[in-house]
Amino acid sequence: MAVVLVLVTIVTSLGLGLLRANQENAAWTETKMKQERIKVALNSFLRTNGRLPCPNSGAPWDGAEDRPDVNPGLPATTCTGTNGRGIVPWQALGIGRGEVQDGWGNFFTYRVANRTPVTSSNWTINSGTAPFSIAELATPLTTFTLQQRDAAGVLAAAMTPNPVVIILSHGRNGNGAWTVQGTLIPLPAPADELVNATTASTSFIDRALNEVAGSTGGPFDDLVSYLTPTDLLQPLVDSKFLTGSTAAFYREQAIRQVALISCTPPLAGPSLAAIQPGIGNGTITYTCPVAVAYACRTATAVSNATTAPGKQLYQLSMFGAAAQDVTYADILAAFPGISARCP
């Protein structure tokens, strides 16, 4: 009888162990699938709104986007600094609350680049102070630092290009996650998980599941997913939603448009809205500096015969960058046909 009881106990234990393993695998698979669906929703939001949403960064945890221009009752500092961290705003993305909970039932942490640190650009605005622009597809600015720790415990150099969105599951232990009841699970003790869970952190660590207490960085069960500027902007270029991939492309288009207006650069700035991208800081500004010998300050037409290549015609500011001169050499390079139109 005792032998039978022992066998039953062993079989039951094996069965429960297998059940737990299957449940754990299902939770990991569910979590990864939801992270991918959230990324699709974020790309769709960017296409529609020209920016990324702010997180739901404080109570009520209702999935609304916490930003002052959407909710005037919020402080002006909402969605800046560390307020670029919260839960995924499912209402703004048009998805259900269950889609922003990981396989263990806790909310994903959503961290979006919103000019933290101050040298970075803000992906939650398309005008104002330091918004992102199409230029980041070619030259991404430093925002979050994401490093991977390998099985030997070595922390690799930061990945490039730098992520601008982090979608983080705090794993089975949930330490650092918000629950659906609106409570914050205590922060983790292991060093690597603590880096991910720290509110003000702009650094994140990704590694394989590790349950060894003495391992470098400590035990780890977080699942880190991310989006880079390339992940967000390249699909818009590929689908022809954006017609160019660099600031240089749009600068050339703006030069061409001004050249088509007249052989003499206009004193009043032309409208360049027709060639501006519909995302981020799409502003392309024409200026004719005062009290400077630019061609736009005279009635003299440019011509291939009399205009020196280095002659300053006017200035363009691309996506918030400092204004730069457009010379006759620039206009010839961008629009060779002007030499026939203005001989």
C-alpha positions in Angstrom: 0.0 0.0 0.0 2.8 2.3 0.9 4.5 1.7 -2.4 1.3 2.5 -4.2 1.0 5.8 -2.3 4.6 6.7 -3.1 4.0 6.0 -6.8 0.8 8.0 -6.8 2.6 10.9 -5.2 5.5 10.8 -7.7 3.1 10.6 -10.7 1.0 13.5 -9.2 4.1 15.6 -8.7 5.3 14.9 -12.2 1.9 15.8 -13.5 1.7 19.0 -11.6 5.2 19.9 -12.6 4.4 19.3 -16.3 1.2 21.3 -15.9 3.1 24.2 -14.3 5.7 24.1 -17.1 3.0 24.2 -19.8 1.3 27.1 -18.0 4.6 29.0 -17.8 5.3 28.4 -21.5 1.8 29.5 -22.4 2.3 32.7 -20.3 5.6 33.5 -22.1 4.1 32.9 -25.5 1.1 35.0 -24.8 3.3 37.8 -23.5 5.5 37.9 -26.6 2.5 37.8 -28.9 0.9 40.7 -27.1 4.1 42.7 -27.2 4.1 42.3 -31.0 0.5 43.4 -31.3 1.1 46.5 -29.2 4.0 47.4 -31.5 1.6 47.1 -34.5 -0.9 49.4 -32.7 1.8 51.9 -31.9 2.9 52.0 -35.6 -0.7 52.5 -36.6 -1.1 55.4 -34.1 2.0 57.0 -35.4 0.7 56.9 -39.0 -2.6 58.4 -38.0 -1.4 61.0 -35.4 2.1 61.9 -36.5 3.5 61.0 -33.0 3.4 58.3 -30.4 1.0 58.2 -27.5 1.8 59.3 -24.0 1.5 56.5 -21.4 -1.2 56.2 -18.8 1.2 57.3 -16.2 -1.1 57.8 -13.1 -4.4 57.0 -11.6 -7.0 56.4 -12.8 -5.5 53.4 -14.7 -8.1 53.6 -17.4 -5.9 53.3 -20.4 -6.3 56.9 -21.4 -3.4 58.9 -22.8 -2.1 61.2 -20.0 -1.2 64.5 -21.7 -2.3 68.1 -21.0 -3.6 68.9 -24.5 -5.9 65.9 -24.3 -6.9 66.3 -20.7 -6.6 70.0 -19.7 -6.9 69.1 -16.0 -3.4 67.5 -16.0 -0.2 69.4 -15.1 1.8 70.9 -17.9 4.7 68.5 -17.0 2.5 65.4 -17.7 4.2 63.2 -20.4 7.6 64.8 -19.9 10.6 63.4 -18.0 9.9 60.3 -16.0 6.2 60.7 -16.9 7.1 59.1 -20.2 6.7 55.8 -18.3 3.4 54.1 -17.3 1.1 51.5 -18.7 0.1 51.1 -22.4 -2.8 53.6 -23.2 -5.1 51.0 -24.6 -8.0 53.4 -25.2 -5.8 55.7 -27.3 -4.6 52.7 -29.3 -8.1 51.3 -29.8 -7.4 47.9 -28.2 -8.8 46.1 -25.2 -7.4 46.2 -21.7 -6.6 42.5 -21.9 -4.2 43.2 -24.7 -2.0 45.3 -22.5 -1.7 42.7 -19.8 1.1 40.1 -19.9 0.7 36.4 -19.5 0.7 36.7 -15.7 -2.1 39.3 -15.7 -0.1 42.4 -14.9 0.1 45.6 -17.1 3.0 46.0 -19.4 5.3 48.9 -18.6 5.4 51.4 -21.6 8.4 53.7 -21.8 8.4 56.2 -24.7 11.3 58.7 -25.5 10.0 62.1 -24.5 13.3 64.1 -24.4 14.8 62.3 -21.6 17.7 62.9 -21.4 17.4 66.5 -22.6 19.7 65.9 -25.6 17.1 63.5 -27.1 14.0 64.2 -29.1 10.4 63.8 -28.0 8.4 61.2 -29.8 5.1 62.2 -28.2 4.9 65.6 -29.9 5.1 66.9 -33.4 5.7 70.5 -32.6 7.2 72.5 -29.8 10.5 71.8 -28.0 12.6 69.2 -29.7 10.1 67.0 -31.4 11.4 64.0 -33.4 11.5 64.1 -37.2 12.1 62.0 -40.2 15.8 62.8 -39.9 16.1 60.2 -37.2 15.6 57.5 -39.7 19.1 58.3 -41.0 20.6 59.7 -37.8 18.9 58.4 -34.7 19.4 60.4 -31.6 20.5 58.8 -28.3 17.5 58.0 -26.2 17.3 54.7 -24.2 20.2 52.4 -23.7 19.4 48.7 -24.2 22.1 46.1 -23.4 22.0 42.4 -23.5 23.7 40.1 -20.9 24.8 36.8 -22.3 24.9 33.4 -20.6 28.4 34.0 -19.3 27.2 37.1 -17.5 28.9 39.6 -19.9 26.9 42.8 -20.5 27.3 43.8 -24.2 27.6 47.3 -25.5 24.5 49.3 -26.0 22.6 48.3 -29.2 22.3 50.6 -32.1 20.2 52.3 -33.2 18.9 53.2 -29.8 15.3 52.2 -28.9 12.7 54.9 -28.5 10.0 52.7 -27.2 10.3 49.9 -24.5 7.4 47.5 -23.9 8.3 45.6 -20.7 6.8 42.6 -19.0 8.1 42.2 -15.5 7.7 38.5 -15.8 6.3 35.8 -13.6 7.4 37.6 -10.3 5.8 40.8 -11.6 8.2 42.9 -9.5 7.9 46.6 -10.6 4.6 46.1 -12.6 1.2 47.7 -12.1 -1.6 45.4 -11.4 -5.1 45.7 -12.8 -6.2 46.7 -9.3 -4.0 49.8 -9.6 -1.3 48.7 -7.1 2.5 48.7 -7.8 4.1 45.4 -7.1 7.3 46.0 -5.0 10.5 46.7 -6.9 12.8 43.7 -7.6 16.0 43.0 -5.6 18.1 41.5 -8.5 20.3 44.2 -10.1 19.3 43.7 -13.7 15.5 43.6 -13.0 15.9 46.7 -10.8 17.4 48.6 -13.7 14.3 47.8 -15.8 11.9 48.7 -13.0 13.4 52.0 -11.9 11.0 54.8 -12.8 13.6 57.4 -13.9 15.8 54.9 -15.7 16.7 55.4 -19.3 18.6 52.2 -19.4 17.3 48.7 -19.8 18.7 45.2 -19.8 17.6 42.2 -21.8 18.6 38.6 -21.2 17.4 35.1 -21.2 15.4 33.6 -18.3 17.7 32.9 -15.4 16.7 31.5 -12.0 20.2 31.1 -10.6 20.4 33.3 -7.4 24.2 33.8 -7.6 24.4 34.7 -11.3 25.7 38.1 -12.5 22.9 40.6 -12.3 20.8 38.1 -10.3 17.8 36.0 -11.3 15.9 37.5 -14.3 12.5 36.8 -15.8 11.6 40.1 -17.6 10.6 40.1 -21.2 11.8 43.2 -23.0 10.5 44.3 -26.4 11.3 47.6 -28.1 11.0 49.8 -31.2 13.8 51.8 -32.8 13.4 54.9 -35.1 13.9 52.4 -38.0 11.1 50.1 -36.8 8.7 53.1 -36.6 9.7 55.2 -39.7 10.9 52.7 -42.3 7.4 51.1 -42.8 6.0 54.5 -43.5 8.7 55.0 -46.2 8.2 51.5 -47.6 4.4 52.1 -47.9 5.0 55.5 -49.6 3.2 57.2 -46.7 6.5 59.2 -46.4 8.1 60.0 -49.7 11.7 60.3 -48.4 13.9 58.9 -45.7 16.2 61.8 -44.9 16.2 65.5 -44.2 18.4 65.9 -47.3 15.6 64.5 -49.5 13.1 67.1 -48.2 15.6 69.9 -48.4 16.1 69.1 -52.1 12.4 69.1 -52.7 12.1 72.5 -50.9 14.9 73.9 -53.1 13.2 72.7 -56.2 9.8 74.2 -55.2 11.4 77.6 -54.6 13.2 77.4 -57.9 10.0 76.7 -59.7 8.4 79.9 -58.3 10.7 82.3 -60.0 14.3 82.9 -61.1 14.4 85.5 -58.3 14.0 84.0 -54.8 10.9 85.5 -53.2 11.2 87.9 -50.2 8.1 86.4 -48.6 8.5 82.7 -47.7 6.6 80.3 -49.9 4.4 77.6 -48.5 6.3 74.3 -48.3 3.4 72.3 -46.8 3.0 70.2 -49.9 6.3 68.5 -49.4 6.4 68.2 -45.6 6.1 64.7 -44.1 3.1 64.0 -42.0 4.9 62.7 -38.9 7.0 64.3 -36.2 8.3 67.8 -36.7 7.5 68.2 -40.3 8.1 71.9 -40.5 10.3 73.2 -43.3 10.8 77.0 -43.0 11.9 79.4 -45.7 13.6 82.6 -44.5 15.1 85.6 -46.1 17.6 87.2 -43.6 17.2 90.9 -42.9 20.1 93.3 -43.8 22.2 90.6 -45.4 23.1 90.5 -49.1 21.0 87.4 -50.0 19.5 87.2 -53.5 16.0 87.3 -52.0 16.8 90.9 -50.8 17.3 92.1 -54.4 15.3 92.0 -57.6 18.2 90.5 -59.5 17.4 87.1 -61.0 19.9 84.3 -60.6 21.4 83.1 -63.8 24.0 80.7 -65.0 26.0 83.4 -66.5 26.2 85.9 -63.7 25.6 84.1 -60.4 28.6 82.8 -58.5 28.2 79.2 -57.2 28.7 80.4 -53.6 26.1 83.1 -53.9 23.6 83.1 -50.9 20.0 82.9 -52.2 18.0 82.3 -49.0 17.8 80.0 -46.0 15.9 76.8 -45.1 15.3 75.3 -41.7 14.6 71.6 -41.8 12.5 70.0 -39.0 13.6 72.5 -36.3 17.3 72.5 -37.2 19.2 75.7 -37.5 18.6 77.6 -40.7 21.2 76.9 -43.4 22.1 78.9 -46.5 20.9 77.8 -49.9 23.5 78.8 -52.5 23.4 78.9 -56.2 25.5 75.7 -56.3 22.8 74.0 -54.1 20.0 75.0 -56.4 21.9 73.8 -59.5 22.5 70.5 -57.8 18.8 70.1 -56.7 17.3 71.6 -59.9 19.7 71.5 -62.9 16.8 72.8 -65.1 17.1 76.2 -63.6 20.2 76.9 -65.7 18.0 76.6 -68.8 15.1 78.6 -67.3 17.3 81.4 -66.0 20.2 81.5 -68.5 
